[in-house]
Each structure stands twice: as structure tokens, then as C-alpha cells.
Amino acid sequence: MKKLNPDKLFVEFRNGVTKTEPIIGRKYTLTHSDITADLFLTIGLQFAYDKINAMRDEVLAEWRMSESYPYLFVYVYVDGEFGAVTSAVRNTVFRRELPLALEAIRYGDKKFFEIHSNLDNAPIWIHFDSTNPAYNKFEYWGTPKHYE
């Protein structure tokens, strides 16, 4: 697993969020540059659809509640229009890069996690969205503290 280089992570807070609030409804959009390897984390009340490109290789995450317990829901778009071979490759790449993406979210929103330290123990659930049942999965990926 690659380790996060904090110098390559750029964080933007959009209107309606601060470094510490809100919890529920807080959304993360993580994109990257293939050329520079920079990571771009946008934190807001909406996903930063303006940052998403045609490759659809972003990671989207948001805080949700289930039976009064918070959890981090993460979404990745494995396929839909790409075809079986591309889906297999994208699935592999997402699985390889997700630990780095989760580390970027945890590090990029570190003040939030300092103030709401209980969220470090909240479960992370990832939806790998695919039209192919082999890749369409909903999986538990630990807690944010695993990615600090």
C-alpha cells in the first residue's frame, strides 16, 4: 500500500462546512491527477460533481446514520458503460488505491476527527458499484483509525 504524501494532498472546504461541523451530511469528493499524483479532497454538503471527470475514478464518501450510529459510506463507480475487461481492471485499481484514499480523507479532515474522536471507531462501508454481479459489492473496510 502506498503511504500518503501530505504535500500532494490539497483540501478544499465548501460553503456550509467547517473544519469541525457538521457530521451527518458531510461529504467527501476525492479526485487525483494522473500526471502529478496530486490528490484533491473537497469537503462539503454536496459532492463536488464539478471535480469529477469522464473516467469516473473519484472516491465519494459521506457520513450517515444507521440506528443512531454514524458510519462512513464510500462509493466507487466500477463500471456501467466500460465492459468486462475494463471493469476487472478498475475493480483491481480501486481495491489497491482505496487504503490511500481513506488515509487522504482521514488526514485531510484531521481537525474534524480530533474534535469527533468517536468517529475514528465508526465503520466504513464501501459500495463498489457495478452492473457485473462479480464486482457489485458492499463491504466493510474497518474504521477511520485504521487509516491514520
Secondary structure, DSSP 8 states (H G I E B T S, - for coil): -----GGGEEEEE-TT--SS--STT-EEEEEE-TTT--EEEEEESS--GGG--TT---EEEEEEEETTEEEEEEEEE--SSS-HHHHHHHHHHHHHHHHHHHHHHHHHTHHHHHHTGGGGGS-EEEEEE-SSTTT-EEEE---GGGG-
